[in-house]
Amino acid sequence: MATQAVNRVTVEITVTLGKSIMPVRQLLKMGRGAVIDLDARHEDECWIYANEELIARGEIMIVGDRVGVSITRMMSQLQV
């Protein structure tokens, strides 16, 4: 019975690669395939959030045609 309850819990996972600031008008002008410059380099760690709470840092992994995240360190409340 406990397993069924756990299977119904929803967690939203978000991975942030970097950030960019731009005016909305510039964003609206962008078309499919447009590139947005981020403030991160390819060797930088990404930020992993669960329900908008920072939980870990990681590296982007590409395996075949799939993109994933490898967790490099977990965050405690004191590390944030």
C-alpha positions in Angstrom: 0.0 0.0 0.0 2.9 2.4 0.8 4.4 1.8 -2.7 1.1 2.9 -4.3 1.2 6.2 -2.4 4.8 6.8 -3.4 4.0 6.2 -7.1 1.4 9.0 -6.9 3.8 11.6 -5.7 4.7 14.1 -8.4 8.1 15.9 -8.4 9.0 18.5 -11.0 12.7 18.3 -12.0 14.3 21.3 -13.6 17.9 21.6 -14.9 19.4 25.0 -15.4 22.3 25.2 -17.8 22.9 28.9 -17.5 21.0 32.2 -17.6 20.5 35.1 -20.1 18.9 38.5 -19.8 17.1 39.9 -22.8 14.2 42.2 -23.6 10.9 40.5 -24.3 10.8 42.1 -27.8 14.1 40.3 -28.6 12.7 37.0 -27.4 9.6 37.4 -29.4 11.6 38.1 -32.6 13.5 34.8 -32.2 12.5 31.9 -34.5 12.9 28.2 -34.4 16.5 27.2 -34.1 17.6 30.6 -32.7 20.6 30.4 -30.3 20.5 32.1 -26.9 23.8 32.9 -25.4 24.1 31.8 -21.7 26.4 33.0 -19.0 27.9 29.5 -18.6 30.7 27.7 -20.3 30.5 24.1 -21.5 32.6 22.9 -18.5 30.4 24.6 -15.9 28.1 22.5 -13.7 24.4 22.7 -14.2 21.9 23.3 -11.4 19.3 20.6 -10.6 16.1 21.6 -8.8 13.3 19.5 -7.4 10.0 21.4 -7.0 12.0 24.7 -7.4 14.4 23.7 -4.6 18.1 23.4 -5.4 19.1 19.8 -4.6 22.2 19.1 -6.6 24.8 20.1 -9.2 25.6 18.0 -12.3 27.2 17.7 -15.7 25.3 17.4 -19.0 25.9 14.0 -20.6 25.1 13.1 -24.2 24.6 9.4 -25.0 23.7 8.7 -28.5 20.7 10.9 -29.3 19.7 11.4 -25.7 20.7 14.2 -23.3 20.9 13.5 -19.6 22.4 14.9 -16.4 25.0 13.2 -14.2 24.8 14.3 -10.6 28.3 15.5 -9.4 27.3 16.6 -5.9 24.2 16.8 -3.7 23.4 20.1 -1.9 22.6 20.4 1.8 20.8 23.3 3.2 24.1 24.7 4.4 25.8 24.5 1.0 23.2 26.6 -0.9 
